Amino acid sequence: MREILVVADGVVAKTFINWLEKNRVLENKFTVVYCNDSIKNDNKNIDFIKFDPTSFVKLSNVLSDSFFDVFIIMANKTDTKAVYDNVRKVSTKIHIVLYDEWGLDIDDANLIKIDANELLANHLFDQIPDVPVFAKNVGLGQGEVMEVLVPLGSSYSYRYIGSIEQRKFTIAGIYRNSKLLLAKNNMIIKPNDTLLLIGKPKVLENVFYAIKQKGGQFPAPYGKDVYLVLNTSLDISSLQNLINQALFLKNSFETNLIIRVLNPSKLGFLNELKSLASESVEILFDYYEQKLQSLVETDLNDFNIGLIVVDNEGFIKNLGFYRSCNKPIFRSGDFELSSIDNVAAIMSNENDMETISTTVFDIANRLNLGITLYDYAPDGEFKSKNFTVEHFEALANVHRRNLTVIQEKKNPIIALREEAACLQILPFSQEITNKKFLKIFSTNIKDFFLTIKKHPQIFIPI
């Protein structure tokens, strides 16, 4: 058991003594020297001794070698300095914790000075909205632990924790409704959650501003770079279309492009492709006919990939694998992105729409596109989806984007095939990967997302 001497006087000292009683610090034995009777309480686990601690003779009689630490918490500057000097006359090595609200100038390697004014100013500063809150008395105290409040419209809201690229930091927990929830990959971050982050201080500062920024960051937080899977067994026209789409996304998102070339062939085309290589475009060739899954998994580990671009046939053939990548997938269509002026969100179930909603607005912001929410219901049942419509309208207000809501009694598949060029943003759920013949009789619109080949699509993992 560690013996600690507390020299106490004043309001702060009284509060500290009460904390000792309230928190039952059983691993330590406390002796309290006091002069004012208001300090003493009925705690039987604390030895109280009354005398004037500014007296060297009296204090030296109490301060024995059995004490490991001395806490000096006094009400005025003169008494604080006198008690400190008395303790140092007895021992130059004993560890001292000193409460200071007067700016005492003491150079002592065995002293921890608690600056009351600094602590109060820090706490007041932490209450300013949209300022990083670091844990100053935890770990190294250098900002490696941080709390961040997630605002409505943040690119982190409605994201699964497991889908967020966490490099040099980790989401350790979520404070929600006054409860701490330990982070799990399948947990969804919601607006007004407070995230508990651990990582390098500089990294956490960048994460803080990324969380606070309302949109315009996609493909973050899934990653940063655009990744094109290019199978040269496709015809030249299809290959060129994929490259154009990937370059358009790379330029629009102001990021890097990594091109993974499968089955290298067509020598003339490959020479043209190599000419694209630059500081922001990296081209990787597979001359050993490795499996797609192995190559992509390696690249996901080596690069900070946030969006995967694939051709239609390759996407359908490897649907389950691409779902397991937990990254947004761009699937090419008949229309080029440069000719599109609208993002389409197709109404499915409430939870799915809520999960992808922030991404819909984020992509629209980055590509400077309008947004249309399509709700096709042959039975005319629109009331059950009012919450989703209101949610999208609230986000439209936050992002200052125009939102068009279309609710019509139409067969959704026929209606979507008739729509003008648009970029569809769709939930990429496990259900979509279940290839069953009976889906042709399904009434679930998600079962028909893959049949719409006319429009380019981005599937968001949920």
N, C-alpha and C positions, 0 to 999 in steps of 0.2 A: 504494500500500500504506500502511495506517494504522499508525503506530508507537505502541505502548502500553507504558508503564512499570508494572511490578507490584512493589510493595514487600511482601515476603512473609515471614511467620514463623508457626509453629504448624501444628496439624493441619488446620484449614480451608484455610489457604494451600497446604499440600502437596497436599490433595485437588484444589484448584482447578488447580494446575499440572499434575497428572496428567490432569485433564479436558482441558486444552489439548492435551496430547499425544494423548490417546485420540480426540478429535474433530477433529484435524487442521484447525485454524483457519488456513488458508493465506492468507486475504485480509489478515491482520494480521501485523505483526512485533513480537514480544514481547521486552522486556528485563526480566529479573528481578533485583532487588536482594535479597540474602538475607544472613543472619548465621549461621543454623544449617545445617550441611551436609545435614541430612535433607531440606531443601527441593529440593536440586539433583537432577536426573535426567539421562538420556542423550539427551534431545531436542536434536538438532542444529539445529532451527529456532528455538530459544530461546537468547538470549544471557544467561548467568548472570554476575553481578558480585557478589563477596562483600565487604561492609563493613557497618558499623553505620549504618542509615539514620536513626537519631535524631541523627546528627551533621549539622548544617546545612552545614558546609563540604564534606563528602564528597558529600552528596546533591545540593547545588547544582552540583557539577562534572559530575554525570551528567545532571541534568535540563535538557535543552536545548529549544530551540523546536521541534525536530522531533517531539516527543511530543504527540499529540492528547489522550490520556487517561492518568490515573494511577489504578491500583487499589491501595488500601491495605488489606491483609489481615494484621493483626498479632495476636499472641497475648494481649496485655494492654492495658488502658486507657491507661496512661501512655505506652507506646510509640506507640500509635495516634494519640493527641493530638499527640505530639511530631513524628511524621512529617507529619501534616496541617499543622501550623504551619510546618514547614520548607518544604513544597511551596508554601504560600500566600505565604511570604516571597519565593519565586522568581517566582511568577506568581499573580495574583488571578483570572485568567480561565480557566486550564486546567481541563478537566472532570475531576472526581474522583469515583470510586466507592469508598465506604468501608464496610468491614465493621464492624458495631457490635453488641456483645452487652451493653453496659454502660449504654445510655441516654444517650449523649453529646448535649449540647444545643449544636448548631451551626447557626447561621442563615447559609446560603450558597446563593445562587441557582444556582451552578455545581457543586453537590454532590448526589450521589444517595447517601443513607444506607441501607444494607441492614440492617434491624433483624432480627437473628438470632432473638431471642426471639419476635417477632411472626410470623416465617415458620414457626417450629417449632409455635407455638400454632395457627396457621392450618391447618397440615398435619395436626396431631392432631385439630383440629375437623372437618376434612373426612372423617375416618374414622368419625365418628358416623353410624350408620344414619339414612337418610331426612332428610339435611340437604343443601341445594343445594351442589353443587361448582362454584364459579366459577373460570374461568381468570384468575388475578390478574396474570399477567405477559404477557398477550397483548392486543394492541389497546390500548384505553383503560384496561384493567385495572379497569373499573367493573362487571363482571359481565355483559358482553354476549356472553360465551361460557360455556356451561354443559354439564356432563355429568349425565345422570339415568339411574339404574338402573331398569328397568321391572319391577315386581313381578308375580307371578302374580295374576291377578284385576284388573289395571289396565284401565281403559277403552281404553288405547292398545295393549294386547297383542292380537296376531292382527289388526292393522289394516294395510291397505296404506297406505304413506306418502302416496300420491296422494289417498287418501280423507280425509285429516286436514286440516281447515281451518287453514291456517297464515297468520295475520294478524299482521304486525309481528314475526314470527319464522320461522325455517326449520329443518327437520331436515337438517343438513348431512351426517351420517354415523351409522353404527352400529358400535359395538365388539361383536364377537361371537367367542367362542372365541379371544380374544387377537389378533384381526385387525380392522383398520379397513375397513369397507365403505362406499364412497361412496353416499349416499342416491339411490335411484331410485324413481319413482312406483309401480312394480310390485313393490317390495320389501315383505315382510311383517315387521312388528315382532313379536318373540317375547319371552316372559318371560325375564328375566335379561339381555336386551340392555341396553347402555348407549348412550343417545342423545346425540349431539353436537348441541347447539342453539346457534343464533346469532340474536340479536335484542335488542330493548330490555330492559334489566335488569328493570324492573317486570313486563313481559310474561312474561319467562322465569320469574320467581318464581311467577306464576299458573299457568304451564304445568307447572312442577315439581310443585306440589301437585295439579294435575289428574291428572298421571301417577301420582302416589303413591297417590291416593285409590282405594280398591277399590270401584268401582261407584257407582251412584246419580248419574250425570252425563249420561246420554243425553238429548238427541241429540249432545252432545259425544262425541268430538272431530270429528264431521262438521260441526258448526256449532252454532248456539244456538237459532234461532227455528223455529217451526212455520209452514209455508207451504201454504196451501190454494188449489188451482186449482179455481175454481168456475165451471162452464159453465152459464149460466142457461137453456140450451135443455133442460135436464133438467126433470122434473116437480117440483112444489113439495115433495112428500114426500121425494124423493131429495135435493133441495137442503138441506132442513132437517136431514136425517140427516147429511149431510156437515158442515154447520156445527156440529151438536152434537158430532160426533166430534172435529172440529178444536179446539173449545173445551175438550173434556174433556182432550185431549192437552196443550193449552196450559196449562191449570190444573194438571195432574198434573206436568208438567215445569217448572212455575214459570218460564215464559218468555213471549216475545211471539208474537203471531199476525199473519201477513200474509196477507190474502185478495186474490188476484188474480181479478177478475171478468171472465169472457169473455162476449162476446155479450150485453151488458146489455139485459135486457128484463123483462117482468113488473113493471110500475111499483110495484104494491103491495108485492111482495116486496123490491124494491130499497130502498124507503123503510124497511122493517123492518130490512134489512141495514145501512143507514147508521146506524141507532140503536145498533149494536154498537160503532161507532168509539170508541176511548178511547186512553189513553196506551200500553196494551199490545196494542191491536188496531188495525191499520192496514188500510184497504180501498183497493185500487187498481182503477180502472175502465179498460177498454179500449173506447173509443168509435170506434176507427179500424179495427177488424177486422184487427189485426195477426196474424201467424202465431204460434201457440202457442210454437214453439221460440224465436222472437225475443224474445217477452215474458218467458218463463221464464229465458232466458240473461241478459237484462238484470237481472232481479230477483236472480238468483244472484250477480251482481257487486255489486249495490247493497246487499244485505242479508246478514246472517250466518245463512243458512238451514241448518238441520240435519236437517229432516224434511219431506218433501213429501207432502201429503195429496191424493189424487185419487179420482175415482169409478171404478168398475169398467170401464165402457165406454171412458172416456178413457185409462185405463191400458193396456188391451189395444190400442187404436188407435195409441198412441204409445209402444209398448213399447221400441223401439230408442232413441228419444230419451231416455226416462226412465232407461234403463240408462247412457247417456252422461253424465248429470248427476252420477253418482258420489255420490249421496246416498241415504239410506234412503227408501223409498217406502211410505207407508201406503195400502193399498187397502181400501176399505170393503166390508163384507159385510152379511149379513142381521141380524146381532146388533150391538147397540150396545155400546161398550166398558164402559159403566157396569154392564152385566149380566154381565160376564165375570169369572171368578175364577181363570183358569188360562192360562199361556203354554205353547204347544205347540212343541217343536222336533222336526222330522220327520227321521229318520235318512236321510241321503244318503251321499255318499262322505266318507271320513275327513278330507281336507283342507278341504272345505267346512264340515264340522261344527266343526272346530277353529277356523276363521276366524271363524265367527259366534258361537261359544260365549260369549265375554265379553259380547257385546251382548245375548244371550238373558238372562243374569243381570242385566245392567244395566237392561234394560227391566222385568224382573220386580221388581227392587228399587224402581224409581221408581213403578211402578203398584201395588206391593204385591200381586203375584199369585203363585200357586204355579207350579211348573215341572214339566212332564211331557215326558219324552223318549220319543217313539214309534218303535219299531222293528218294522215289519211286514215279515215275510219269508215268502212262501208256501212257499218251499222249506225253511224252518226253519233257515237258515244264520245263526246269531247269533254264533258264535265270532269270525268275522273282524272284528266290530265291537266287540270287547271294549275296545280302546284308547279308542274314542270314549266308551263308557260310563264307563270309569275316569276319563277326562279331565273329563267333566261332574260326576262324583262329587267329584273334587278341587276343582273350582270351587264346588260346592255347599257344601263344607266351609269354603272361604275366605270365601264370602259369607254363610254361616250361613243358607242357604235349604234348604227341604225339596225334594227331588228325587224324582219318581216315574218309574221306568223301566218301560215296557210293551213286552214282546216277545211277539208273537203271530204264528201262522201264518195270516195273513189277506191278502187283496188290499188293499194300502194305500189305494187310491182309495175303494173301497167302505167300508172301515173308517173313514176320515177323514170321509166324508160322514155317517156314523152317529154320530160323536162329538158330545158336548154342546158348548155354546158355549165357544170358546177363541180366543185371539189367537195366530195362527201366525207364527213368526219363521222366515224362509226365506232361503237364499242367493240373491242376485240375480246369477247368472253369465251370461256371454254365450250359453251354450247355450240358456237360456230364451227368448232373443229369436229363435232360429231357428225360424220357422214352417214346419214341413214336414208334409205329409199323413201321411207314414209314421210320425209320432210315435204314432199310434194303436196301432202294433204294438210300441212301445218297452217295455223292461223297466226303464228308468231312471225313478225316481220323480219326478225334477225335471221331466220332460217333462209331468207332470200337475198341477203346482202351480197353473197358471192355470185349470184346470178346476174347482177347489174355490172356489165363489163364496159358499158358505154362511158361512164364517168370515172375519172381518177378518184381514188379513195385513200384516206389515211385511217388505219385501224389503230385505236388507242387501247392498250392493254388494261383490262379491269379485273 
